Amino acid sequence: MSDSLVIIPTYKEKENIERIIRKVFSLEKDFDILIVEDNSPDGTADIVRRLMQEFTGRLFMEERKGKLGLGTAYIHGFKWALSHDYEFIFEMDADFSHNPEDLLRLYDAAKNKGADVAIGSRYITGVNVVNWPMGRVLMSYYASAYVRFITGMKIRDTTAGFKCYTSKVLRAIKLDKIRFTGYAFQIEMKFTAWKLGFNIVEVPIIFTDRTQGESKMSKGIFKEAILGVISLRWRSLFTKYERPE
């Protein structure tokens, strides 16, 4: 059993899922993979089931009844990871927008360089995004600036979804109290870890937009993030953040 688990939520990812699984398993370090599958109508789960027979003890799948939101998928995966005693727990998309090779760099930051949370950051060394229209680049970049302004966090890529958490961070965060389910979930998790005093490190990556399958991004997701951060900051004024001993 590896000390590291990569959580990959899926919904209609048949074009990508086998390739991403095989790529992660080809890396020089061993990572286990948990697929959190939201009842994709395209047969994604069938592909994973077939691969589970090939990668017994390394590839796992949790199937849910429908598309219940990114945040709840990761919370489900985090709880599964903690119950199976993984030390390093990763978030990663199925569509190759996150380069699996960068798992090694996030792992190194957490394992060897003192990061409690290692973030694959698009904006720590400029703007490192490929295949996005300029409007989306600007929206994402300035959304992160807005989040920094409202929350006080110094993180450059506040909406990043490529991360490594150490188990002590996930055990300290009250996962059942995380409210957001879309991309604001990513902000809320970072904000909570920051308020708890954990060491958050940004590792520069190049983000490449998907070439296969359907994008899950929408205006509603951005709206939740923009409005949600105000709610998040307001609630934090009345919340006591304490790390367990």
C-alpha positions as CSV (number, residue, x, y, z in Angstrom):
1,M,0.0,0.0,0.0
2,S,1.3,3.4,-0.9
3,D,1.4,6.3,1.5
4,S,-0.3,8.5,-1.1
5,L,-3.8,8.5,-2.6
6,V,-4.8,10.5,-5.7
7,I,-8.6,11.3,-5.6
8,I,-10.1,11.8,-9.1
9,P,-13.8,12.8,-9.2
10,T,-15.4,11.7,-12.5
11,Y,-18.5,12.5,-14.4
12,K,-18.6,11.6,-18.1
13,E,-14.8,11.1,-18.5
14,K,-14.7,8.0,-20.7
15,E,-12.3,9.7,-23.1
16,N,-9.7,10.4,-20.4
17,I,-10.1,8.0,-17.5
18,E,-8.0,5.1,-18.7
19,R,-5.2,7.3,-19.9
20,I,-5.0,9.3,-16.7
21,I,-5.0,6.1,-14.5
22,R,-2.3,4.5,-16.6
23,K,-0.2,7.6,-16.5
24,V,-0.4,8.0,-12.7
25,F,0.6,4.3,-12.3
26,S,3.5,4.7,-14.6
27,L,5.2,7.3,-12.4
28,E,8.4,6.5,-10.6
29,K,6.7,6.8,-7.2
30,D,3.8,4.5,-6.3
31,F,0.5,6.3,-5.9
32,D,-2.9,4.7,-5.2
33,I,-6.0,6.1,-7.0
34,L,-9.5,6.5,-5.7
35,I,-12.1,7.4,-8.4
36,V,-15.2,9.1,-7.0
37,E,-17.7,8.3,-9.7
38,D,-21.0,10.2,-10.0
39,N,-23.1,7.8,-12.1
40,S,-21.7,8.9,-15.5
41,P,-24.1,7.9,-18.3
42,D,-21.2,7.3,-20.7
43,G,-19.7,4.2,-19.2
44,T,-16.8,5.7,-17.2
45,A,-17.5,3.4,-14.3
46,D,-17.3,0.3,-16.5
47,I,-13.8,1.3,-17.7
48,V,-12.7,1.8,-14.1
49,R,-14.1,-1.6,-13.1
50,R,-12.1,-3.3,-15.9
51,L,-8.9,-1.5,-14.8
52,M,-9.5,-2.4,-11.1
53,Q,-9.0,-6.1,-12.1
54,E,-5.6,-5.2,-13.6
55,F,-4.5,-2.9,-10.7
56,T,-5.8,-4.8,-7.7
57,G,-5.0,-3.1,-4.4
58,R,-4.0,0.2,-6.1
59,L,-7.1,1.4,-7.9
60,F,-10.4,1.9,-6.0
61,M,-13.8,3.3,-6.9
62,E,-16.6,4.8,-4.9
63,E,-19.8,5.1,-6.9
64,R,-22.4,7.7,-6.0
65,K,-26.0,8.0,-7.2
66,G,-25.7,11.2,-9.2
67,K,-23.8,14.4,-9.9
68,L,-23.6,15.8,-6.4
69,G,-20.9,18.4,-6.7
70,L,-17.2,18.6,-6.8
71,G,-16.9,19.5,-3.1
72,T,-18.9,16.6,-1.8
73,A,-17.0,14.2,-4.1
74,Y,-13.7,15.3,-2.5
75,I,-15.1,15.3,1.0
76,H,-16.2,11.7,0.3
77,G,-12.8,10.9,-1.0
78,F,-11.0,12.6,2.0
79,K,-13.0,10.5,4.5
80,W,-12.2,7.3,2.6
81,A,-8.5,8.2,2.5
82,L,-8.4,8.9,6.2
83,S,-10.2,5.7,7.1
84,H,-7.5,3.9,5.1
85,D,-4.6,5.7,6.8
86,Y,-3.1,7.5,3.8
87,E,-0.6,10.2,4.8
88,F,-0.7,12.3,1.6
89,I,-4.0,12.9,-0.2
90,F,-4.1,14.5,-3.6
91,E,-6.8,16.2,-5.6
92,M,-6.5,15.9,-9.4
93,D,-8.8,16.3,-12.4
94,A,-9.3,13.5,-14.9
95,D,-8.8,15.5,-18.0
96,F,-5.0,16.1,-18.0
97,S,-5.4,19.8,-17.2
98,H,-3.2,18.7,-14.3
99,N,0.0,17.0,-15.4
100,P,0.4,13.7,-13.5
101,E,4.1,14.2,-13.5
102,D,3.6,17.2,-11.1
103,L,2.3,14.8,-8.5
104,L,5.9,14.0,-7.8
105,R,6.7,17.7,-7.1
106,L,3.7,18.2,-4.8
107,Y,4.6,15.0,-3.0
108,D,8.2,16.3,-2.5
109,A,6.9,19.6,-1.1
110,A,4.8,17.8,1.4
111,K,7.1,14.9,2.3
112,N,10.5,16.7,2.3
113,K,10.0,20.4,2.4
114,G,7.6,21.1,5.2
115,A,4.4,21.8,3.3
116,D,1.2,20.8,5.1
117,V,-0.7,21.7,2.0
118,A,1.1,21.8,-1.4
119,I,-0.8,23.7,-4.2
120,G,-0.2,23.2,-7.9
121,S,-0.2,26.9,-8.7
122,R,-0.9,28.5,-12.0
123,Y,0.0,32.0,-10.9
124,I,3.0,31.9,-8.5
125,T,5.4,32.5,-11.4
126,G,3.2,34.6,-13.7
127,V,0.3,33.1,-15.6
128,N,0.9,29.5,-16.6
129,V,-2.2,28.5,-18.5
130,V,-2.4,26.9,-21.9
131,N,-5.5,26.7,-24.2
132,W,-7.7,29.1,-22.3
133,P,-9.3,32.1,-24.0
134,M,-8.0,35.4,-22.7
135,G,-11.3,36.2,-21.1
136,R,-11.2,33.1,-18.9
137,V,-7.6,33.7,-18.0
138,L,-8.4,37.2,-16.8
139,M,-11.5,36.0,-15.0
140,S,-9.6,33.3,-13.1
141,Y,-6.5,35.5,-12.4
142,Y,-8.6,38.4,-11.0
143,A,-10.9,36.1,-9.1
144,S,-7.8,34.9,-7.2
145,A,-6.8,38.5,-6.6
146,Y,-10.3,39.3,-5.3
147,V,-10.2,36.3,-2.9
148,R,-6.8,37.4,-1.6
149,F,-8.3,40.9,-1.0
150,I,-11.4,39.7,0.8
151,T,-9.8,36.9,2.9
152,G,-6.3,38.2,3.6
153,M,-4.7,35.0,2.3
154,K,-1.4,35.4,0.5
155,I,-1.9,32.4,-1.8
156,R,-1.6,33.4,-5.5
157,D,-3.8,30.7,-6.9
158,T,-6.8,30.6,-4.5
159,T,-9.0,28.6,-6.7
160,A,-6.5,25.9,-7.7
161,G,-7.8,22.3,-7.7
162,F,-4.5,20.4,-7.9
163,K,-3.3,19.9,-4.4
164,C,-1.7,17.6,-1.8
165,Y,-3.0,17.6,1.8
166,T,-1.2,15.9,4.6
167,S,-3.5,13.7,6.6
168,K,-3.1,16.0,9.7
169,V,-4.7,18.9,7.8
170,L,-7.7,16.9,6.8
171,R,-8.1,15.5,10.3
172,A,-8.0,19.1,11.7
173,I,-10.6,20.5,9.2
174,K,-14.1,19.7,10.2
175,L,-15.1,18.3,6.9
176,D,-18.8,18.1,7.6
177,K,-18.8,21.8,8.1
178,I,-17.4,22.7,4.7
179,R,-20.4,24.3,3.0
180,F,-19.5,24.9,-0.6
181,T,-19.9,22.2,-3.3
182,G,-18.6,23.9,-6.5
183,Y,-15.2,25.7,-7.0
184,A,-15.8,27.8,-4.0
185,F,-15.1,24.6,-2.1
186,Q,-11.4,24.9,-3.2
187,I,-11.3,28.4,-1.6
188,E,-13.0,27.3,1.6
189,M,-10.6,24.4,2.1
190,K,-7.5,26.6,1.6
191,F,-9.0,29.3,3.8
192,T,-9.7,26.9,6.6
193,A,-6.3,25.3,6.5
194,W,-4.7,28.8,6.5
195,K,-6.9,29.9,9.5
196,L,-5.8,26.8,11.3
197,G,-2.1,27.9,10.9
198,F,-0.9,25.2,8.5
199,N,2.0,25.8,6.2
200,I,0.7,26.2,2.6
201,V,3.2,26.1,-0.2
202,E,2.6,26.9,-3.9
203,V,4.4,24.7,-6.4
204,P,4.5,26.2,-9.9
205,I,2.7,24.2,-12.6
206,I,1.5,24.7,-16.2
207,F,-2.2,24.2,-16.4
208,T,-3.5,22.9,-19.8
209,D,-7.2,23.0,-20.6
210,R,-8.8,19.7,-21.5
211,T,-8.8,18.5,-25.1
212,Q,-11.1,15.5,-24.5
213,G,-14.5,15.4,-22.9
214,E,-16.8,18.2,-21.7
215,S,-15.8,21.1,-19.5
216,K,-17.7,21.3,-16.2
217,M,-17.0,25.0,-15.8
218,S,-20.0,27.4,-15.9
219,K,-20.8,31.0,-15.0
220,G,-22.7,29.7,-12.0
221,I,-19.6,28.1,-10.6
222,F,-17.7,31.5,-10.8
223,K,-20.7,33.2,-9.2
224,E,-20.6,30.9,-6.3
225,A,-17.0,31.5,-5.8
226,I,-17.3,35.3,-6.0
227,L,-20.3,35.6,-3.7
228,G,-19.3,32.7,-1.5
229,V,-16.0,34.2,-0.4
230,I,-17.8,37.2,1.2
231,S,-19.9,34.7,3.2
232,L,-16.8,32.7,4.0
233,R,-15.0,35.8,5.4
234,W,-18.1,36.9,7.4
235,R,-18.5,33.5,9.0
236,S,-14.9,33.4,9.9
237,L,-15.3,36.4,12.1
238,F,-17.5,34.3,14.4
239,T,-15.6,31.0,14.1
240,K,-12.9,29.8,16.5
241,Y,-10.2,27.9,14.5
242,E,-8.4,25.5,16.7
243,R,-6.0,22.7,15.7
244,P,-6.3,19.4,17.6
245,E,-3.4,18.5,19.7
